[in-house]
Amino acid sequence: MMKMAGLFGFVFAILMTSQSALAQSKVDHALNTAEGAAETVNKAGKTLKTIGGLFKKKNKDEAENALPPTTTIHVQGPASYDAVNQFKEAIKSCKEVKNANLKFKKGKSMITVNHTGTTEGFFESLNKAGTLKGKNILSVEEGTIEIEVPGE
């Protein structure tokens, strides 16, 4: 009987050890799975941060300090100050224009215009509005428009 009790105890100990090893194996597997999931979440978070940075809304101060496109209009010809100033005021009435400054010199004046879009688009707006009527267009390139005002 003693041998049987010893054998029973030995079998019981083996079963308990194998159950413990099986439980430890399951815990290890669960931990590995959790670590893998956490690593995947961290990578996804970094990716989302990167993508979010691409679409980040600009700071209001940065947006206000960004300079709009500028076009310099060179006005050649015998136009008077009043005529060139009226032309500048007509330019300022275009919806694309943010600001316009005049530097007058008889025979060759300059109007510096801050506007939205490109110089070509701005030029088309001036044409549609009739602002350039009666003026000869000498050249149009990005940042510069040259016109000639015929003698009155």
Phi and psi in degrees as a GROMACS rama.xvg file:
@    title "Ramachandran Plot"
@    xaxis  label "Phi"
@    yaxis  label "Psi"
@TYPE xy
-62.6492  -37.6189  MET-2
-66.67  -36.5434  LYS-3
-69.4295  -40.4646  MET-4
-64.8863  -37.7225  ALA-5
-66.5108  -41.3307  GLY-6
-65.2864  -42.0524  LEU-7
-61.7823  -43.3514  PHE-8
-63.6104  -39.0616  GLY-9
-66.0156  -44.6941  PHE-10
-64.4999  -42.4416  VAL-11
-60.4455  -42.5055  PHE-12
-64.306  -40.4311  ALA-13
-65.1236  -43.2784  ILE-14
-63.0656  -42.7476  LEU-15
-65.4461  -39.5129  MET-16
-65.779  -42.0687  THR-17
-68.9625  -37.4609  SER-18
-63.1122  -41.2675  GLN-19
-64.2366  -43.1264  SER-20
-64.7492  -40.0736  ALA-21
-64.2377  -43.115  LEU-22
-64.1662  -41.5698  ALA-23
-63.8067  -39.4191  GLN-24
-62.7024  -41.9016  SER-25
-65.9162  -39.697  LYS-26
-64.8338  -44.7233  VAL-27
-59.9063  -43.6752  ASP-28
-62.4832  -42.3764  HIS-29
-64.3713  -40.2581  ALA-30
-65.5012  -43.2392  LEU-31
-61.55  -40.985  ASN-32
-64.1832  -43.7693  THR-33
-64.4186  -41.5453  ALA-34
-64.5129  -40.8766  GLU-35
-62.9571  -41.8854  GLY-36
-65.0889  -41.6754  ALA-37
-63.3931  -40.3349  ALA-38
-64.6069  -40.8526  GLU-39
-63.3059  -42.4137  THR-40
-63.6564  -42.055  VAL-41
-61.5043  -43.37  ASN-42
-63.6006  -42.6436  LYS-43
-63.3582  -39.6515  ALA-44
-62.5512  -42.3783  GLY-45
-64.3728  -40.9882  LYS-46
-63.1425  -44.4238  THR-47
-63.435  -38.04  LEU-48
-62.0307  -43.2993  LYS-49
-63.2314  -46.6494  THR-50
-65.5463  -41.7613  ILE-51
-61.6691  -34.3405  GLY-52
-64.4947  -29.4591  GLY-53
-68.8281  -32.1761  LEU-54
-104.603  13.7852  PHE-55
-60.6783  135.056  LYS-56
-70.0882  133.632  LYS-57
-66.9234  145.922  LYS-58
-60.7882  140.228  ASN-59
-58.1291  -40.2632  LYS-60
-65.015  -40.6707  ASP-61
-62.9032  -41.7106  GLU-62
-65.1351  -39.297  ALA-63
-71.8115  -31.8697  GLU-64
-83.0059  -11.3438  ASN-65
-68.8325  128.897  ALA-66
-79.5862  133.313  LEU-67
-74.874  162.927  PRO-68
-58.1498  146.982  PRO-69
-122.52  136.857  THR-70
-126.266  133.892  THR-71
-101.636  124.908  THR-72
-102.652  117.53  ILE-73
-92.8285  121.749  HIS-74
-107.657  114.148  VAL-75
-108.423  152.007  GLN-76
120.205  175.659  GLY-77
-82.1603  33.939  PRO-78
-71.5734  142.645  ALA-79
-78.904  168.149  SER-80
-58.7954  -44.374  TYR-81
-60.6616  -41.0158  ASP-82
-65.9296  -43.5165  ALA-83
-69.0239  -38.9495  VAL-84
-64.9446  -40.1401  ASN-85
-62.2985  -39.8848  GLN-86
-61.7218  -43.911  PHE-87
-60.4756  -43.7259  LYS-88
-64.214  -36.0906  GLU-89
-66.0474  -38.1461  ALA-90
-63.7526  -43.7913  ILE-91
-61.965  -23.7795  LYS-92
-77.0575  -12.196  SER-93
-68.6966  140.797  CYS-94
-66.2037  -25.8265  LYS-95
-75.7216  -18.3716  GLU-96
-81.0009  129.32  VAL-97
-95.6158  -36.0732  LYS-98
-161.798  150.5  ASN-99
-144.659  132.82  ALA-100
-125.277  140.443  ASN-101
-110.135  134.998  LEU-102
-120.821  107.739  LYS-103
-94.5742  135.546  PHE-104
-150.173  123.791  LYS-105
-52.8738  126.105  LYS-106
95.5234  -29.75  GLY-107
-155.814  100.642  LYS-108
-110.481  163.214  SER-109
-130.942  136.576  MET-110
-120.468  118.152  ILE-111
-96.9649  123.495  THR-112
-121.403  126.093  VAL-113
-95.8004  127.887  ASN-114
-148.063  171.711  HIS-115
-90.6967  158.527  THR-116
76.3206  -160.643  GLY-117
-95.6918  167.991  THR-118
-62.326  -40.5488  THR-119
-62.5079  -44.0287  GLU-120
-63.6345  -40.5452  GLY-121
-62.7606  -42.8509  PHE-122
-60.6691  -43.1442  PHE-123
-62.2057  -38.818  GLU-124
-63.8372  -41.567  SER-125
-62.3448  -40.8037  LEU-126
-63.6414  -47.3707  ASN-127
-61.3576  -37.0349  LYS-128
-76.5558  -11.3725  ALA-129
81.4005  10.5726  GLY-130
-65.7138  -29.7057  THR-131
-93.3136  5.56663  LEU-132
-60.9298  131.018  LYS-133
84.4666  6.43871  GLY-134
-117.45  142.651  LYS-135
-88.9453  127.941  ASN-136
-87.1508  120.413  ILE-137
-92.7412  -40.337  LEU-138
-162.702  153.357  SER-139
-138.734  119.179  VAL-140
-144.76  164.177  GLU-141
-56.2922  118.008  GLU-142
95.8711  -11.7691  GLY-143
-145.061  136.229  THR-144
-129.862  130.753  ILE-145
-115.391  129.014  GLU-146
-130.556  159.954  ILE-147
-124.545  132.303  GLU-148
-102.24  117.002  VAL-149
-65.0973  155.954  PRO-150
-61.0706  146.362  GLY-151
